[in-house]
Amino acid sequence: MHWELSDEQNLYAESLREWLTASADPTQLRAWLDAGDYRTFDDALTENGWAGVGFDEAVGGQGGNLLEMALTSRELGRAAAPSARWLARAVADAALMREPKLARAALEGGELTVLAVRCDRIPSTGSALPMSNGLVNGQIPCVLAADEADRFLVPVTHSEGGTGLAVVERDGGNVHVHPRTLLDRSRSAGDVVFDAAPASPIELDDDAEVVLTALAGRAAALVAADALGAAERMLDMTVDYSMQRKQFGRPIGAFQAVKHAAAQMLVTVESCYSIALFAAASAQEGAPEAVLHAAAAKAQVTQHSAELADAALTVHGAIGYTWEYDLQLFYKRAKLDRILFGAPAAWNEQIAARLPIVPAAS
């Protein structure tokens, strides 16, 4: 099945791509990454209205839903743009429906609320921190955009029993963030330590585990879309390079081995396109198997995009390993997407756990 976007969705994606081409060209992108500057791009994304697409208009968004967010994520991946702030905001947004002031502050004021979970694991309450007398204690390693956060949305276990979510202000005292260095410089992460930090519980409509499962599915769909964008860009770069690079007086794209590699990359991109966008649409519509679709997208798209990155590097040869050549930006992007919010093996375990061992009787 080939997923078809509407004319409006195609127009949105094309317009965002044009804006990113003009505003986040490789020279500007490298300047941001060299300086560790993630805020300048995010501010520009917000000021031009792109950051609000997919977010509810009631909290300052531009409207739309998860599929529009996936289209944004795809284009951000295709540009290797600094997107940790955007992704952290998009993941946490679904949990902030009871806290519209925080959601509005993120979209209109640039304040960032980050879900405090390990970004190399599937979000769950399994690592919730203890909360007693309104104070949270413990450490959460490798939190996406932690060094950019104004506040944290923390999974907690209450002293009287049960789990929930609580908001901890970064400047409220006793919160320490230790930035991590990632191979992919277009995203950021850090270790967060709460030392009796004051926290405010959020009233949830569902159990915290249900909420985090929904957030995990959202994260899976958006990361899969990001990996799709990076894969598309690497395919384009590989085809262009194979037409320019010559061996024995002929473009290397004329050789059968390179043709096969490029063809396999195209098959990967086409299949990943439908899988990633279908998963986002499924979650948007609240389909009964939306969690399975998101899990399959995260496992399949990010795994195959990481493999495509290896194939692109092989076709490019020595130049693909150089710092000055842009392929390394997308190679690293795809490799991080593979493990961001859970490696493929972990998501495949989720799929196996949710599928019935014996088919239902007809």
C-alpha positions in Angstrom: 0.0 0.0 0.0 1.3 3.5 -0.9 0.1 6.2 1.5 -1.4 9.2 -0.3 -1.3 12.7 1.3 -4.0 15.3 0.6 -3.2 18.3 -1.6 -3.1 20.5 1.5 -0.7 18.1 3.3 1.6 18.0 0.3 1.5 21.7 0.0 2.4 22.1 3.7 5.3 19.6 3.4 6.6 21.3 0.3 6.4 24.8 1.8 8.2 23.7 5.0 10.9 22.1 2.9 11.4 25.3 1.0 11.6 27.3 4.2 14.1 24.9 5.7 16.2 25.0 2.5 16.4 28.8 2.8 16.7 29.0 6.6 18.7 26.0 7.6 21.2 25.5 4.7 24.3 23.4 5.5 26.5 26.4 6.3 24.0 27.8 8.8 23.3 24.4 10.2 26.9 23.7 10.9 27.3 27.0 12.6 24.4 26.2 15.0 25.8 22.7 15.6 29.3 23.9 16.2 28.0 26.5 18.7 25.6 24.0 20.4 22.9 26.5 19.6 19.5 24.8 19.4 17.4 27.8 20.5 17.9 30.1 17.5 16.5 27.6 15.0 13.6 26.7 17.3 12.7 30.3 17.8 12.7 30.8 14.0 10.5 27.7 13.6 8.1 29.2 16.2 8.1 32.7 14.8 7.3 31.5 11.3 4.4 29.4 12.5 5.8 26.0 11.7 6.3 24.8 15.3 2.6 25.1 16.0 1.4 22.9 13.2 -0.3 19.8 14.6 -1.0 21.5 18.0 -4.4 22.5 19.2 -5.4 26.0 18.4 -6.8 26.3 21.9 -3.3 26.4 23.3 -1.8 28.6 20.7 -1.1 26.0 18.0 -1.9 26.1 14.3 -4.3 23.2 14.3 -4.0 19.8 12.6 -3.0 16.6 14.4 -0.3 13.9 14.6 -0.1 13.3 10.9 0.8 17.0 10.4 3.4 16.7 13.2 4.8 13.6 11.4 5.1 15.7 8.2 7.0 18.3 10.2 9.2 15.7 11.7 10.0 14.2 8.3 11.1 17.5 7.0 13.2 18.3 10.0 14.9 14.9 9.6 15.4 15.6 5.9 17.2 18.9 6.8 19.1 17.5 9.9 17.7 20.5 11.7 18.2 21.0 15.4 14.9 19.5 16.6 15.3 18.2 20.2 13.1 21.1 21.5 10.4 20.6 18.9 10.3 16.8 19.5 10.3 17.1 23.2 7.4 19.6 23.0 5.5 17.4 20.6 5.8 14.3 22.8 4.9 16.0 26.0 2.0 17.9 24.5 -0.5 15.1 24.8 0.0 14.8 28.5 -0.5 18.6 29.1 -4.2 18.7 28.1 -5.0 19.2 31.8 -2.3 21.9 32.0 -3.2 24.2 29.0 -1.1 27.1 30.5 2.0 25.0 30.1 1.1 23.9 26.6 0.4 27.6 25.6 3.7 28.7 27.3 5.6 26.3 25.1 4.1 27.4 21.9 3.8 31.1 22.5 6.5 31.9 25.1 9.2 29.4 24.1 9.0 27.8 27.5 9.8 24.1 27.3 8.3 21.3 29.3 10.2 18.0 28.8 9.0 14.5 29.6 11.6 13.2 32.0 12.2 9.7 30.8 15.2 8.0 29.3 15.3 8.8 25.6 17.0 5.5 24.8 14.2 3.5 26.2 10.5 3.1 25.6 8.7 5.6 28.0 6.9 3.8 30.8 6.3 4.1 34.6 8.9 1.4 35.2 11.5 4.0 36.2 9.1 6.4 38.0 10.7 8.4 40.8 9.4 8.4 44.4 7.3 11.4 45.4 6.6 12.2 49.0 5.3 15.3 50.7 5.3 17.1 47.4 9.0 16.4 46.8 10.7 14.2 44.1 14.0 12.4 44.6 16.1 10.5 42.1 18.0 10.6 38.8 16.9 10.1 35.3 19.7 9.7 32.8 19.7 10.7 29.1 16.6 12.9 29.0 15.9 14.5 25.6 16.4 18.2 25.5 17.1 18.3 29.3 19.6 21.1 29.1 17.0 23.2 27.2 14.1 22.5 29.6 12.3 25.1 31.7 10.4 22.3 33.6 10.1 18.6 33.6 7.1 16.3 33.4 8.1 13.4 35.7 6.6 9.9 36.1 6.3 9.4 39.9 5.2 6.9 42.5 3.2 8.3 45.3 4.0 7.5 48.9 0.4 6.5 49.5 0.6 4.2 46.4 0.0 4.5 42.7 1.7 6.2 39.9 1.2 9.6 38.3 2.8 12.5 36.6 4.2 15.6 38.3 5.6 18.9 37.0 8.9 20.1 38.4 10.2 23.6 37.7 13.8 23.6 36.8 14.5 26.9 38.6 12.3 25.8 41.6 15.4 24.4 43.4 17.2 21.2 43.8 17.2 20.2 40.1 20.5 19.6 38.5 21.1 18.9 34.7 24.3 17.4 33.4 24.4 17.7 29.6 25.6 14.7 27.5 27.6 14.7 24.3 25.8 12.9 21.5 27.3 11.7 18.3 24.3 13.3 16.5 24.8 17.0 17.3 21.4 18.0 15.9 19.8 16.7 19.1 20.7 17.1 22.8 20.2 15.1 26.0 21.2 15.3 29.6 21.1 13.5 33.0 18.6 15.1 35.4 19.0 14.8 39.2 16.1 15.7 41.5 17.2 16.3 45.1 14.0 16.8 47.1 12.7 19.0 44.3 9.2 20.6 44.8 6.7 19.0 42.4 3.0 19.6 41.5 1.0 16.5 40.5 -1.1 16.5 37.4 -4.6 15.2 37.5 -5.0 12.6 34.8 -8.1 11.1 33.2 -6.3 7.7 32.9 -3.8 5.7 34.7 -0.2 7.1 34.3 0.8 3.9 32.5 -2.0 4.5 29.9 -0.8 8.0 29.4 2.8 7.1 29.0 1.8 4.3 26.5 0.1 7.0 24.4 3.1 9.2 24.7 5.4 6.4 23.7 3.3 5.7 20.6 3.5 9.4 19.7 7.2 9.4 20.1 7.6 6.3 18.0 5.6 7.7 15.1 7.4 11.0 15.1 10.9 9.5 15.3 10.0 7.1 12.5 9.0 10.1 10.4 12.3 11.8 11.2 14.2 8.7 10.2 12.2 8.6 6.9 13.2 12.2 6.1 16.9 11.4 6.8 16.7 8.3 4.6 15.1 10.3 1.8 17.9 12.9 1.9 20.6 10.2 1.9 19.0 8.5 -1.1 19.0 11.8 -3.0 22.6 12.5 -2.0 23.7 9.0 -3.1 22.0 9.1 -6.5 23.5 12.6 -7.2 27.0 11.5 -6.1 26.8 8.3 -8.2 26.1 10.4 -11.3 29.1 12.7 -10.6 31.8 10.4 -9.4 33.6 8.6 -12.2 35.6 5.4 -12.4 37.2 4.1 -15.6 35.7 7.0 -17.4 32.1 6.2 -16.5 29.8 7.5 -13.6 29.8 4.9 -10.9 26.0 4.9 -11.1 26.4 3.0 -14.4 27.8 0.0 -12.6 25.5 -2.8 -11.7 26.5 -3.1 -8.0 25.8 0.6 -7.4 22.5 0.4 -9.3 21.4 -2.5 -7.1 22.4 -0.5 -3.9 20.4 2.5 -5.1 17.4 0.4 -6.0 17.4 -1.2 -2.6 17.6 2.2 -1.0 14.6 3.4 -3.0 12.6 0.3 -2.0 13.5 1.1 1.6 12.4 4.7 1.4 9.1 3.9 -0.4 8.1 1.2 2.2 9.2 3.4 5.1 7.1 6.3 3.7 3.9 4.4 3.9 4.6 2.7 7.2 5.6 5.9 9.0 2.7 8.0 7.7 0.1 5.3 8.2 1.3 4.9 11.9 0.8 8.6 12.5 -2.6 8.6 10.8 -3.7 5.5 12.8 -2.8 7.2 16.1 -4.5 10.4 15.0 -7.7 8.5 14.3 -7.5 6.5 17.5 -7.5 3.2 15.7 -7.7 0.1 18.0 -4.3 -1.1 16.8 -2.6 2.3 16.7 -0.1 1.3 19.4 0.9 -1.7 17.2 1.2 0.4 14.1 3.4 2.9 16.0 5.6 0.1 17.3 5.9 -1.4 13.9 6.9 2.0 12.4 9.5 2.6 15.0 11.0 -0.8 14.7 11.0 -1.1 10.9 11.5 2.4 9.7 14.4 3.3 12.1 16.1 -0.1 11.6 16.0 0.1 7.8 16.9 3.8 7.7 20.0 3.0 9.8 20.9 0.2 7.3 20.3 2.6 4.4 22.8 5.0 6.0 25.4 2.2 5.9 24.7 1.6 2.2 24.9 5.3 1.4 28.2 5.5 3.1 29.5 2.5 1.1 28.5 4.0 -2.2 30.1 7.4 -1.3 33.4 5.7 -0.3 36.1 7.7 1.4 34.4 11.1 1.0 31.4 9.9 3.0 33.6 9.6 6.1 34.8 13.2 6.0 33.6 15.9 8.4 33.2 18.4 5.6 30.8 16.3 3.5 27.1 16.6 4.6 26.4 12.8 4.5 27.7 12.5 8.1 25.0 14.7 9.4 22.2 12.4 8.1 24.2 9.2 8.9 24.4 10.2 12.5 20.8 11.3 12.5 19.6 7.9 11.3 21.7 6.1 13.8 20.3 8.0 16.7 16.8 7.7 15.5 17.2 3.9 15.6 17.6 4.0 19.4 15.7 7.2 20.3 12.8 6.3 22.6 13.5 2.6 22.2 15.6 0.3 20.0 13.8 -1.8 17.3 14.3 -5.0 19.4 12.4 -3.4 22.3 9.5 -2.3 20.1 9.4 -5.8 18.5 9.0 -7.2 22.0 6.1 -4.8 22.5 4.5 -6.1 19.3 5.0 -9.7 20.3 3.5 -9.0 23.7 0.4 -7.4 22.2 -0.4 -9.9 19.5 -2.4 -13.0 20.3 -0.5 -16.2 20.3 -3.6 -18.1 18.9 -5.7 -16.3 16.2 -9.2 -15.5 17.3 -11.9 -17.9 16.3 -13.9 -16.9 13.2 
